[in-house]
Amino acid sequence: MTPAAKLNPLARELNERLVEAAPEVLEMLSALGRRLYFPKGILFQTAEAKQKAHRFNATIGIATEDGDPMYLPSIAAHLADVAPSEAFSYAPPAGQPALRERWREKMLAENPSLRGKAFGQPIVTSAITHGLSLVGDLFVDPGDCIVMPDKLWGNYRLTYEVRLGAEIATFPFYDGKGFSTQAFARALEENAEGREKLVVLLNFPNNPTGYMPTVAEADAIVAAFEAQAARGTRIVAVLDDAYFGLFYHLDGPTATESLFGRLTNLHPNLLAVRLDGATKELFVWGLRCGFVTFGPGRADAADVVCEVLDAKSRGAIRGAVSNAPQLSQSLVAKALASGSIDAERKQKCELLRARAERVHAVASAPRFRESWSVHPFNSGYFMCVETKGATAESVRVHLLDSEGIGTIAAGGHDLRIAFSCLEEDEIEPLFEALHRAIQKLI
């Protein structure tokens, strides 16, 4: 831990604000998180100049021409209805203010449980992977425990175990046909022993399984968080909502809200952190436009907590990538302001729903039972089968070499299939080939 005397005065001031408003949040910060601050350097001075330099502004390091960013016509010619200032200049470290406000409005519209809650303005990240890294900067020290289900996206290990030296503790994802809420509650209690802080990461709809909890399961998850926080454990609840909105309700209705709304302002010892973005929700993977939003446990101190975490986040962003791309933010902001975006998103979601329903019917056919069992799925991009008699890796390699079919071995006997990139008429032939491959290998 960095001694207070060696902290930059700006970092010390931010930490002192947390001590007064929400000391438990200060205790959640990593050593780096305590050191972080947003400097009063070029960006700060440039922001002041934008307000006051009415004569000449010789601050930020871009070239200008006739009042706009200088640009090459060979690049600008490909940007229809996008002004040079919306494409070529730098964005603020935390993102375009208008985009942040629009994304907040979207969150409120889609998550009724957030209404009336005190939470921060979304901060723009270079997609969710950058958001995960930002969470690590703020809250994760070497040796910290991160609790998550055993069905997980492999990049979590690279981000937290390899880069930061944390320890990932998993619990069984499934209990029969649903999410194992009892295993989750038990994992919280067991991993909290001897620790004052836990980081908990939940990803719904889940990658690789494509599972979204039911309302009853969501209730149980929230109750487990609240009970553990009440026992005195300081919890950073990280909610990876990358596939939010892609709900198909296979085998029955699921929850349709992020846990973020339920966990925000729930208990002083609980800080909710939502990671989401345009990447999958708006089908713009390559734009790399994501968001991180903080939901403090104390409603009365939320403004101070969010201001401090915003400043520390801006410092972390400034020290790593400087800012997310301006053009990506402008395109997402324009889309959110479009009157047609809701209908467009619904049409794409229905297309994915049809694929998911077809996968559900085909993969569960009795003729395939000797080759695999289907893990429950109801949302998102993916589903998993548990192969019988052959490992997922051996099946994956055989399918690739003998059939020209690509799948993902998610570990052990779990084979992930992304129906998001399959046309409906490709689904049954794929599973027929999978059946042949397994039968040949066993």
Phi, psi and omega per residue, in radians:
M1 nan 2.318 -3.140
T2 -1.268 2.174 3.086
P3 -0.992 2.493 -3.105
A4 -1.001 -0.571 -3.098
A5 -1.157 -0.441 -3.107
K6 -1.643 -0.050 3.115
L7 -1.254 2.569 2.956
N8 -1.020 2.467 -3.122
P9 -0.962 -0.592 3.128
L10 -1.193 -0.701 3.077
A11 -1.143 -0.726 3.130
R12 -1.068 -0.715 3.131
E13 -1.106 -0.745 3.108
L14 -1.089 -0.761 -3.136
N15 -1.128 -0.669 3.122
E16 -1.135 -0.599 3.080
R17 -1.120 -0.667 3.093
L18 -1.194 -0.686 3.114
V19 -0.976 -0.699 -3.103
E20 -1.365 -0.692 -3.011
A21 -1.608 -0.707 -3.052
A22 -2.756 1.360 -3.047
P23 -1.053 -0.476 3.136
E24 -1.139 -0.501 3.112
V25 -1.248 -0.663 3.065
L26 -1.029 -0.678 -3.139
E27 -1.220 -0.336 3.087
M28 -1.365 -0.391 -3.055
L29 -1.203 2.555 3.004
S30 -1.293 3.034 3.058
A31 -1.049 -0.722 3.077
L32 -1.152 -0.722 3.120
G33 -1.002 -0.641 3.097
R34 -1.227 -0.558 -3.115
R35 -1.388 -0.359 -3.017
L36 -1.215 2.568 3.055
Y37 -2.819 2.876 3.052
F38 -1.750 2.061 -3.005
P39 -1.256 2.667 3.011
K40 -1.565 1.007 -3.107
G41 -1.810 -2.411 -3.028
I42 -1.029 -0.828 -3.069
L43 -1.158 -0.719 3.122
F44 -1.098 -0.816 -3.119
Q45 -1.188 -0.576 3.083
T46 -1.154 -0.706 3.106
A47 -1.071 -0.700 3.077
E48 -1.122 -0.712 -3.115
A49 -1.126 -0.604 3.128
K50 -1.079 -0.525 -3.135
Q51 -1.474 -0.583 -2.947
K52 -2.050 -0.353 -3.051
A53 -1.440 1.385 -3.068
H54 -1.408 -0.212 -3.108
R55 -1.741 -1.158 3.077
F56 -2.300 2.523 3.075
N57 -2.179 1.713 -3.106
A58 -1.941 1.022 -3.029
T59 -1.955 -1.313 -2.942
I60 -1.313 2.686 -3.019
G61 -1.513 1.042 2.934
I62 -2.150 2.781 3.062
A63 -1.658 2.417 -3.133
T64 -2.134 2.843 3.127
E65 -2.710 2.108 -3.131
D66 0.969 0.641 3.046
G67 1.487 -0.070 3.120
D68 -2.062 2.841 3.020
P69 -1.023 2.428 3.060
M70 -1.165 2.455 -3.124
Y71 -2.602 2.887 3.086
L72 -1.711 2.215 3.128
P73 -0.968 -0.532 -3.123
S74 -1.155 -0.389 3.045
I75 -1.618 -0.815 -3.086
A76 -1.099 -0.454 -3.109
A77 -1.078 -0.366 -3.103
H78 -1.622 0.015 -3.094
L79 -1.915 1.748 3.125
A80 -1.483 2.339 3.053
D81 1.071 0.441 3.068
V82 -2.148 2.055 -3.120
A83 -1.240 2.691 3.106
P84 -0.925 -0.694 -3.126
S85 -1.181 -0.376 3.132
E86 -1.538 -0.110 -3.062
A87 -2.121 -0.726 -2.884
F88 -1.844 -0.307 -3.139
S89 -1.471 2.944 3.079
Y90 -1.296 2.528 2.973
A91 -1.569 2.750 3.041
P92 -1.063 2.673 -3.111
P93 -0.949 -0.656 -3.138
A94 -1.563 -0.011 3.113
G95 1.846 2.921 3.122
Q96 -1.090 2.232 -3.138
P97 -0.966 -0.717 -3.124
A98 -1.153 -0.682 3.111
L99 -1.145 -0.738 3.133
R100 -1.058 -0.720 3.131
E101 -1.180 -0.714 3.136
R102 -1.143 -0.670 3.138
W103 -1.205 -0.625 3.064
R104 -1.082 -0.756 3.104
E105 -1.066 -0.689 3.092
K106 -1.095 -0.776 3.119
M107 -1.034 -0.770 -3.132
L108 -1.151 -0.681 -3.136
A109 -1.159 -0.619 -3.037
E110 -1.636 -0.183 -3.100
N111 -2.295 1.448 -3.102
P112 -0.957 -0.495 -3.132
S113 -1.182 -0.228 3.097
L114 -1.416 -0.365 -3.045
R115 -1.126 2.283 -3.103
G116 1.502 -0.071 3.123
K117 -1.553 2.702 3.105
A118 -1.753 1.966 -3.134
F119 -2.564 2.962 -2.990
G120 -1.454 2.984 3.030
Q121 -1.368 2.316 3.106
P122 -0.965 2.426 3.104
I123 -1.841 2.295 -3.082
V124 -1.343 2.319 3.080
T125 -2.150 2.868 3.042
S126 -1.399 1.192 -3.094
A127 1.259 -3.110 -2.966
I128 -1.263 -0.564 3.112
T129 -1.036 -0.726 3.066
H130 -1.129 -0.659 3.092
G131 -1.076 -0.717 3.088
L132 -1.076 -0.737 3.112
S133 -1.129 -0.682 3.115
L134 -1.102 -0.733 3.064
V135 -1.034 -0.722 3.097
G136 -1.072 -0.764 3.098
D137 -0.989 -0.767 -3.027
L138 -1.348 -0.627 -2.876
F139 -2.225 -0.148 -2.972
V140 -2.000 2.147 3.024
D141 -1.876 2.788 3.006
P142 -0.946 2.352 3.140
G143 1.535 -0.200 3.083
D144 -1.110 2.616 -3.137
C145 -1.709 2.260 3.074
I146 -2.053 2.027 -3.100
V147 -1.622 2.283 3.086
M148 -2.738 2.845 3.122
P149 -1.167 2.805 -3.138
D150 -1.336 -0.200 2.987
K151 -1.676 1.748 -2.960
L152 -2.461 2.736 3.050
W153 -1.259 2.210 -3.029
G154 -1.064 -0.419 -3.114
N155 -1.171 -0.331 3.046
Y156 -1.032 -0.695 -3.132
R157 -1.158 -0.733 3.124
L158 -1.116 -0.725 -3.093
T159 -1.196 -0.804 -2.970
Y160 -1.785 -0.701 3.137
E161 -1.391 -0.861 -3.050
V162 -1.312 -0.881 -3.071
R163 -1.274 -0.695 -2.942
L164 -1.983 -0.148 3.090
G165 1.302 0.358 3.086
A166 -1.392 2.979 3.124
E167 -2.022 2.089 3.104
I168 -1.556 2.184 3.085
A169 -1.955 2.116 -3.072
T170 -1.834 2.795 3.038
F171 -2.347 2.779 -3.111
P172 -1.088 2.212 -3.113
F173 -1.186 -0.812 -2.987
Y174 -1.758 2.591 2.934
D175 -2.339 1.674 -3.050
G176 1.193 -2.121 -3.081
K177 -1.690 0.157 -3.096
G178 -2.466 -3.054 3.134
F179 -1.296 2.410 -3.080
S180 -1.446 1.531 -3.135
T181 -1.197 -0.541 3.107
Q182 -1.195 -0.719 3.106
A183 -1.129 -0.621 3.112
F184 -1.126 -0.867 -3.131
A185 -1.065 -0.707 3.133
R186 -1.141 -0.692 3.136
A187 -1.117 -0.670 3.089
L188 -1.068 -0.855 -3.058
E189 -1.176 -0.759 -3.084
E190 -1.196 -0.738 -3.096
N191 -1.351 -0.272 3.088
A192 -1.372 -0.286 -3.121
E193 -1.086 2.174 -3.134
G194 1.375 0.085 -3.141
R195 -2.179 2.553 3.062
E196 -1.636 -0.289 -3.063
K197 -2.416 2.476 2.972
L198 -2.230 2.512 2.896
V199 -1.855 2.251 -3.117
V200 -2.122 2.262 -3.100
L201 -2.121 2.086 3.082
L202 -2.113 2.387 -3.065
N203 -2.182 1.810 3.127
F204 -2.328 2.376 -0.257
P205 -0.945 2.492 -2.927
N206 -1.436 2.475 2.905
N207 -1.916 2.005 0.472
P208 -1.810 -0.045 -2.897
T209 -1.488 -0.418 -3.044
G210 1.277 0.489 -3.097
Y211 -1.826 2.373 3.027
M212 -2.085 2.261 -3.105
P213 -1.071 2.727 2.974
T214 -1.306 2.979 3.103
V215 -1.079 -0.720 3.136
A216 -1.121 -0.697 3.106
E217 -1.165 -0.684 3.088
A218 -1.095 -0.710 3.081
D219 -1.019 -0.758 -3.115
A220 -1.191 -0.631 3.100
I221 -1.123 -0.790 3.124
V222 -1.089 -0.744 3.138
A223 -1.093 -0.665 3.124
A224 -1.156 -0.725 3.069
F225 -1.037 -0.842 -3.078
E226 -1.114 -0.706 -3.127
A227 -1.132 -0.721 -3.124
Q228 -1.235 -0.649 3.069
A229 -1.108 -0.674 3.127
A230 -1.159 -0.426 3.091
R231 -1.325 -0.148 3.074
G232 1.912 -0.012 3.127
T233 -1.389 2.256 3.045
R234 -1.445 2.151 -2.996
I235 -2.125 2.238 2.945
V236 -1.756 1.879 -3.096
A237 -1.661 1.854 -3.099
V238 -1.694 2.137 -3.068
L239 -1.988 1.832 3.124
D240 -1.515 1.743 -3.075
D241 -1.818 0.694 -3.046
A242 -0.977 -0.618 -3.043
Y243 -1.840 0.419 -3.094
F244 -1.011 2.428 3.093
G245 1.667 -0.306 -3.117
L246 -1.614 1.271 -3.078
F247 -1.923 2.213 -3.073
Y248 -2.017 -0.192 3.045
H249 1.010 0.714 3.043
L250 -1.238 2.386 -3.122
D251 1.131 0.305 3.100
G252 2.237 2.831 -3.083
P253 -1.174 2.567 3.078
T254 -2.050 2.993 2.972
A255 -1.113 2.640 3.129
T256 -2.198 0.205 3.092
E257 -2.080 2.690 2.996
S258 -1.249 2.563 3.034
L259 -1.119 -0.274 -3.106
F260 -0.980 -0.755 -3.125
G261 -1.119 -0.650 -3.125
R262 -1.279 -0.556 -3.051
L263 -1.554 -0.394 3.128
T264 -1.145 2.296 3.138
N265 1.123 0.358 -3.087
L266 -1.388 -0.735 -3.090
H267 -2.750 2.482 -3.133
P268 -0.970 -0.537 -3.111
N269 -1.451 0.070 -3.069
L270 -2.089 2.118 3.039
L271 -1.961 2.067 3.104
A272 -1.584 2.379 3.124
V273 -2.272 2.039 -3.132
R274 -1.772 2.308 3.026
L275 -2.021 2.093 3.095
D276 -2.601 -3.017 -3.124
G277 3.017 3.021 3.128
A278 -1.279 -0.330 -2.998
T279 -0.787 -1.073 3.123
K280 -1.672 -0.594 -3.070
E281 -1.127 -0.612 3.140
L282 -1.935 0.141 3.063
F283 1.040 0.829 -3.131
V284 -2.304 1.080 -2.998
W285 -0.978 -0.794 -3.048
G286 -1.328 -0.172 3.118
L287 -1.323 -0.344 3.072
R288 0.920 0.985 -3.127
C289 -2.107 1.853 3.126
G290 -2.183 -3.096 -3.091
F291 -2.533 2.570 2.957
V292 -2.172 2.318 -3.080
T293 -2.310 2.375 -3.094
F294 -1.798 2.320 3.082
G295 -2.112 1.595 -3.086
P296 -1.128 2.775 3.134
G297 -1.345 -0.513 3.139
R298 -1.729 2.027 3.123
A299 -1.134 -0.662 -3.056
D300 -1.264 -0.325 3.132
A301 -1.915 0.110 -2.997
A302 -1.079 -0.674 -3.113
D303 -1.054 -0.807 -3.127
V304 -1.162 -0.804 -3.125
V305 -1.033 -0.794 -3.101
C306 -1.201 -0.626 3.079
E307 -1.112 -0.735 -3.141
V308 -1.173 -0.815 -3.123
L309 -1.183 -0.540 3.062
D310 -1.117 -0.796 -3.138
A311 -1.126 -0.764 3.123
K312 -1.161 -0.641 3.083
S313 -1.131 -0.748 3.106
R314 -1.088 -0.643 3.074
G315 -1.123 -0.747 3.124
A316 -1.134 -0.713 3.123
I317 -1.151 -0.783 -3.136
R318 -1.047 -0.661 -3.104
G319 -1.414 -0.120 -3.091
A320 -2.040 -1.093 -3.078
V321 -2.083 -0.049 -3.122
S322 1.292 -0.960 3.079
N323 -2.983 2.780 3.036
A324 -1.308 2.729 -3.055
P325 -1.044 2.349 3.133
Q326 -1.102 -0.767 -3.088
L327 -1.070 -0.774 3.117
S328 -1.026 -0.783 -3.137
Q329 -1.111 -0.699 -3.137
S330 -1.119 -0.724 -3.135
L331 -1.156 -0.730 3.119
V332 -1.151 -0.743 3.128
A333 -1.073 -0.732 3.120
K334 -1.123 -0.689 3.120
A335 -1.121 -0.761 -3.138
L336 -1.112 -0.488 3.129
A337 -1.469 -0.128 -3.100
S338 -1.299 2.454 3.108
G339 -1.307 -0.173 -3.069
S340 -1.812 -0.065 -2.975
I341 -1.119 -0.654 -3.119
D342 -1.097 -0.768 3.128
A343 -1.162 -0.659 3.126
E344 -1.138 -0.774 3.121
R345 -1.123 -0.700 3.136
K346 -1.081 -0.710 -3.133
Q347 -1.100 -0.734 3.131
K348 -1.208 -0.663 3.121
C349 -1.119 -0.694 3.123
E350 -1.156 -0.612 3.078
L351 -1.104 -0.767 3.102
L352 -1.195 -0.602 3.095
R353 -1.067 -0.753 -3.139
A354 -1.075 -0.697 3.108
R355 -1.152 -0.752 3.137
A356 -1.087 -0.742 3.130
E357 -1.112 -0.679 3.117
R358 -1.172 -0.749 3.083
V359 -1.048 -0.762 -3.126
H360 -1.028 -0.760 -3.125
A361 -1.221 -0.804 -3.071
V362 -1.225 -0.876 -3.053
A363 -1.099 -0.478 -3.109
S364 -1.581 0.077 -3.115
A365 -1.061 2.413 -3.097
P366 -0.972 -0.526 -3.063
R367 -1.185 -0.231 -3.119
F368 -1.776 0.021 -3.018
R369 -1.102 -0.483 3.135
E370 -1.323 -0.202 -3.094
S371 -1.812 -0.538 -3.123
W372 -2.831 2.868 2.892
S373 -2.021 2.621 -3.073
V374 -1.701 2.163 3.003
H375 -1.230 2.428 3.128
P376 -0.952 2.374 3.087
F377 -2.604 2.680 -3.066
N378 -2.712 0.045 -2.972
S379 -2.750 3.098 2.930
G380 1.272 -2.520 -3.029
Y381 -1.921 -0.324 -2.843
F382 -2.259 2.877 2.882
M383 -2.566 2.809 3.137
C384 -2.214 2.493 2.931
V385 -1.972 2.611 3.041
E386 -1.758 1.902 -3.060
T387 -1.226 2.581 -3.130
K388 -1.938 2.220 3.040
G389 1.449 -0.112 3.123
A390 -2.605 2.500 3.140
T391 -1.237 2.727 3.122
A392 -1.064 -0.659 -3.128
E393 -1.144 -0.733 3.117
S394 -1.145 -0.657 3.103
V395 -1.176 -0.758 3.137
R396 -1.016 -0.821 -3.114
V397 -1.138 -0.730 3.134
H398 -1.107 -0.782 3.114
L399 -1.047 -0.706 -3.104
L400 -1.209 -0.801 -3.065
D401 -1.341 -0.647 -3.026
S402 -1.712 -0.463 -3.049
E403 -2.062 -0.196 -3.084
G404 1.204 0.563 -3.090
I405 -2.051 2.265 3.134
G406 -1.758 2.274 3.033
T407 -2.394 3.127 -3.136
I408 -2.118 2.164 2.992
A409 -1.412 1.951 -3.058
A410 -1.596 0.108 3.118
G411 2.098 2.390 3.113
G412 1.045 -2.063 -3.141
H413 -1.874 0.177 -3.123
D414 -1.542 2.073 3.099
L415 -1.960 2.120 -3.109
R416 -1.635 2.336 3.110
I417 -2.135 2.153 -3.139
A418 -1.593 1.707 3.111
F419 -1.294 -0.192 3.113
S420 -1.069 -0.455 -3.104
C421 -1.971 0.395 3.071
L422 -1.983 2.313 2.956
E423 -1.269 2.720 -3.071
E424 -1.012 -0.675 -3.094
D425 -1.325 -0.073 3.083
E426 -1.644 -0.211 -2.979
I427 -1.222 -0.913 -3.106
E428 -1.119 -0.771 3.080
P429 -1.016 -0.617 3.120
L430 -1.112 -0.808 -3.113
F431 -1.232 -0.539 3.031
E432 -1.100 -0.747 3.118
A433 -1.161 -0.664 3.094
L434 -1.081 -0.737 3.111
H435 -1.073 -0.794 3.127
R436 -1.072 -0.731 -3.117
A437 -1.086 -0.817 -3.110
I438 -1.140 -0.742 -3.136
Q439 -1.127 -0.545 3.100
K440 -1.282 -0.538 -3.074
L441 -1.452 -0.450 -3.073
I442 -1.533 nan nan
